[in-house]
């Protein structure tokens, strides 16, 4: 049996409809208990246990001002969590995937060679990492188009030795210039915005 919103009726005698009212309260407690600690629990009543969302949407909801929404949408056969907000600095609607963020790997078009892997977070940060080819002197890594480099970390990819082979790094636009004093590949991690 499920919840019946027509119980009780104004003409009902409480002593007669008491069983129906009790059934309704039991159903409400059970339905509420799907995502919350039930009303009749010993403690923590009403606190969330989980958040269940309806079946994934086929497309973003296309909300109107001033609404925002968290929802699931199917991506490559999997349900993923999304956030949509309206009127983001002049853009009508902005959607961000929040789970299973897409990772992209491309060849570094800078002179250091190697590959660049990046992922965009829902909150506007772009994480970029990779490993260059071996080089000595000055070479470059070029971040994906639209990246503003905020910070970076460089590590010489050496298995032995006591000398740090990194001799500095500088940023100009989307280009990270790396200087080494030994012929080594360099691991880099870049935090940027997009």
ZISUL-V95577 format. One record per backbone hydrogen bond with DSSP energy under -1.0 kcal/mol. CO is the residue of the C=O (numbers start at 1). NH is the residue of the N-H. E is the energy in kcal/mol with one decimal. If there is no record, write none. Layout:
# ZISUL-V95577
co nh e
CO NH E
CO NH E
This chain:
# ZISUL-V95577
co nh e
4 7 -1.2
9 12 -1.8
13 16 -1.8
13 17 -2.5
17 21 -2.5
18 22 -2.4
19 23 -2.1
20 24 -2.2
21 25 -2.5
22 26 -2.3
23 27 -2.5
24 28 -2.7
25 29 -2.3
26 30 -2.3
27 31 -2.9
28 32 -2.7
29 33 -1.9
31 34 -1.3
32 36 -1.4
35 49 -3.3
35 50 -1.5
37 46 -2.7
38 41 -1.4
44 47 -2.0
47 37 -2.6
57 74 -1.3
64 67 -2.4
67 86 -1.2
69 84 -2.7
71 82 -3.3
72 57 -3.0
73 80 -2.6
75 78 -2.0
78 75 -3.0
80 73 -2.2
81 98 -3.3
82 71 -2.0
83 96 -2.4
84 69 -2.5
85 94 -2.7
88 91 -2.1
91 88 -2.0
92 87 -3.3
94 85 -2.3
96 83 -2.2
104 118 -2.5
106 116 -3.3
110 113 -1.1
112 133 -2.6
114 108 -2.9
116 106 -2.6
117 129 -2.8
118 104 -2.8
119 127 -2.6
121 124 -1.3
124 194 -1.4
125 121 -3.2
126 192 -2.7
127 119 -2.0
128 190 -3.5
129 117 -3.0
130 188 -2.1
135 184 -1.9
137 180 -2.7
139 178 -3.1
140 112 -2.6
141 176 -3.2
144 147 -1.5
148 193 -2.1
151 191 -2.5
153 189 -2.0
155 187 -3.1
156 158 -1.7
165 181 -2.3
168 179 -2.7
170 177 -3.1
172 175 -2.0
174 143 -3.2
175 172 -2.3
176 141 -2.6
177 170 -2.0
178 139 -2.3
179 167 -3.7
180 137 -1.4
182 184 -1.5
184 135 -1.5
185 157 -2.9
186 132 -2.3
187 155 -2.5
188 130 -1.7
189 153 -2.2
190 128 -2.6
191 150 -2.6
191 151 -1.9
192 126 -3.4
193 148 -2.5
